[in-house]
Amino acid sequence: MRNWKQNLMAIPILVWFGVLVGIPMIYVVVVSFLSRDSLGNIVFQFTLDNYRRVFDPTYLRVFLNSFLLAFLTGLITLVIGYPVAYITANLDAKRKALAIGLIMLPFWISSLLRTYGWMILLGSTGIINNILMAIKLIDKPIPMMYKFGTTLVGTVYMLIPFMIIAIYNSVDKLDRSLLEASADLGASKWQTFFKVILPLTIPGIAGGFILVFIPALGLYFIADLLGGGQTIFLGNLINTLVTRGRNRPLAAAFSVVMIVVVMLAIAIYGRITKDRGEGLF
């Protein structure tokens, strides 16, 4: 009875997740094993053909593009975000609060509007090309839009706050006495960083990588607007299959595979942080 009373407050949360996450997920899994007719309507006929098509070489290329984009996004946000997080964690209280506020500020603006902002900057008639032409560094606009690199810039910009905050939480929890002990034993700043600070902040690095890697797989609107559809990613493919291709069973199969990949990534993160007592939040 005591345990039941203690867990009573969790029931609304479980119901919320069950209705908004569990039921839709079950629906997607079921649809992935169904067929469709010539008009694109779902037919309740069991088939494994959708999963066979997922592993077609053409679609495997889409998986490769998506994983490459997500991995590079995580890597670049880590390289940029770690110094920012480390410096922020070592500021005094007032400056730290201001820095965290500035890091979170982009979330107050629609991600779609921020993506359009990059289009204004990088377009052939955009701000960057106009400035370069005005100061005579170039004679004609540099084509910067509709490339894999442009999509990568968009995903890095969109997701870097997640990396910074995750690493900041780990750095902020560091036992400063360990750093003092390292200095007392004659270690240089670089030795202290690589042998003390970096190993202790691995949970934050892993958590930040997961928080960046997972959404980078599905931010299809960035690839549509900045990449111009030149490189196809999983999110774009699923969206196209549902809206234009009218092939919801195949789109559901891709979604299930993506969910499995996400679960594997989270499982790897769990192994890394198993004995460190840190979570994603």
N, C-alpha and C positions, 0 to 999 in steps of 0.2 A: 504493500500500500504506500509506503514511504517513497519507494522508487517511482511509483506511478504518479504521485503528486509532484515529485521533482521533475519528471519529464512532461508534465501536463502542458507547460508553456511551449514545448517544442511541437505540439500537435498542429497549431496553425501554420507553422513554417513547413512541416512535412506535407500538409494538405496543399499549401501554396505551390511547393515544388512538384508535388505529384500531379496537380492539374496543369500547371504551365510548362513543366519540363518533362515529367514522366509520360503523360498521355501523348503529347506530340511526338516524343521520341519513339514510343511504341508504334504510333501510326506510321512514322517514316520507315521503320524497320519492316513493318508488314507490307507497305506499298512497294518496297524494294524487291519483294519476291513475287510481285504481280506483273501482269502483262498489260498491254494497251492495244486498242483497235486502230483502224486506219485514220480515225478522226482524232486520235489522241486521248480518248476516254479510257479510264482504268477498267480493265477486265479482271474479274476475280478468278484468275487462272494461275496456279503456282508455276513458277519458272526460276531457273538459276541463270538464265541467259543474260540478265542485267549485270550480274557479277562477272560473268565471262567477258563481257564487253568492257568492263572496267579495266581489265588487264590487257586490253588491246594495245599494241605498241604506240598507236597514235595517242591514246589517252595516257599511257605511261609517260609520254613526253610532257603532258600537262602536269602530272604529278611532280616530275622532275623540276619543271619551271616553278611550281608553287613552293616546293621544299627549298629550292635554291633561294628564292625570294625571301622566305621566312627565315632561313638560316643567316643570310647576309644581313637582313634587318636586325636580327638579334645580335650579330657580331658587331655591326657598326654602332648600334645603340649602346652596347657594352663599352666599346672603346671611347665613345663620347661621354656616356653617362657616368662611368665610374669616377673620373676626376671631378665632375660636377657634384656627384653625391658625396664624395669624400670631403671636398672643400666645404660644402653646405653643412655637413655633420660637425665640422670643426669651427663653425662660426659661433658667435655669442647668441644668446637667446633671441634678441630682437631681430638681428640680421638673419638668423636661421628661419624665423617665422616669415620674414619678408621673402626670402629665397624660395621657401616651399610654396608660398602664395604665387610667386611668379612662375614657378614650374607647373603649377596646377591651373594657371590662368587660361591656357588654350582650351581647356575642357569647358569653359563657359561659352565658347563659340561653337556653332555647328561644324562638325567635321567636314560636311559637304562644302560649306562656305570657305573653310580653310583650304580645301583642295582647289576650289576655283581661284583662290588667291595665288596658288602656285602656278596656275595656268596664266594668270595675268603677269607673273614674274618671268616665266620661261617661254612664253609664246614668241612667235616670229616678230610680232609687233609689240612684244611685252616690254616691261621696264628695263630688264637687263640688256636686251639687244639695243634698245633705244639709247641707253647710256653709253654702251660700247661704241655705237656708231657716232654718237655726239662727240665723243672725245677722240674719234678717228682711229680707234684700235682695230676696227673691222670695217669692211666696205659693204658687206651685206649681212643680213641676219644669220645667226648661227642656229641651225635646227636642233633644238634641245628637247622638243616635245615628242611624245609617242615613241618612247624607247623603254627598254627594260630598266635602264638606269634612272629614268625619270620616275617610273613607278616605285623604284627602290627609294628614291629621295622622299616621295610622298609617304610611304609606309614608315620610314625612319622618323620623319618629322611627326607623324601622327602618334607613334607608339613610344617614343623616347621617354616621356614622363613616367611610364610604367617601370621602365628599367631604372631610372634615377631614384624613384621612391623606394623600390625594392632594395636596392643597394644601400640607400641612405639608412633604412631601418637596420640593416646589419652593421654598418659602420657606427651608427649612433649607439649600438649596444655593446661595442667593444670595451673590454676591460682595460682602462688606460694604464693600470699598473703593469700590465704585460709589456706595453710599449716602453715604459720607464725601465723595466727590468732588462729589456733588450738593449736599450741605450747604455745602461750601467755595465752590461757585459761586453761593451765595445762594438756592438753591431752598428753599421752605418745606416742611414735612413733607407737606402735601397734594400739592404739586407733585412731590415725590420719590416719593410713593406712586403717583400716576397716570401719571408719565412714566418711572419706573424700575422700581419694584417690581411694579406690575400687569402691564406688558408681559412682564417676565421670568418671571412665574408663570402665564402663559397656558397652558403645557403642563399644569401641575397642575390648573388650572381645567377645561380640556378633558377631562383624564383622569378627574377626579372626576365631571364631568357624565356621561361615558360609563358609569362604574361605578354611577351612580345611575339613569340613564335606562333602561338595559337591564333590570335586575331589576324596576324599577317597572312595566314592561309585563306582567310575569308573576306578580306576587304576588297571586294570586287569593284566597287565604285571608283576606287583610286586607280586601278588598272584600266578601267573604262575611260576615265577622264584624262589621266596623265599618260597612260600607255597607248590610248587610242585603239585598243583591241589588237595591237600588233603581236603581243605575246599573250597567249591564253593561259589563265590560271584556274585553279579549282573553283573558286568563287564565281568567276565569270562563266565557266562551263555549266555549273549547276543553275545559275540564273538564266542562261540561254536555253538550257534544256526545259526549264519550267515555263518560261514566257514565250519563246519563239518555237522551240522544237516540240512543245506539247508532249514531252516524254517524261512524265513525273516518276514512273518507276525507275528509269535509269538515273535520273537526278537523285532519287532517294538512295539508290545504291552507292553513288558517289558520296552522298552525305554520310551514310553509315561508315564507309571506309575512312572518311575524314574524322568521324567521331572516334573510331578505333585508334587512329594515329594520335589523336589528342589524348586519349586515355593512356596510350603507351608513353607519351611524353610526360604525363603527370606521374605515371608509375616510376619512370626513371628519376624524376625529381624527388619522389618519395624515398627512393633508395639512397639518393645523395644526402638528403636531410634527415634520414631515419633516426640517427642518434644525436642530432644537434638541437632538437627542441624548437625549431623554427618552422613557420608555415608561410603560405603565400601572402597572408595578410597579418 
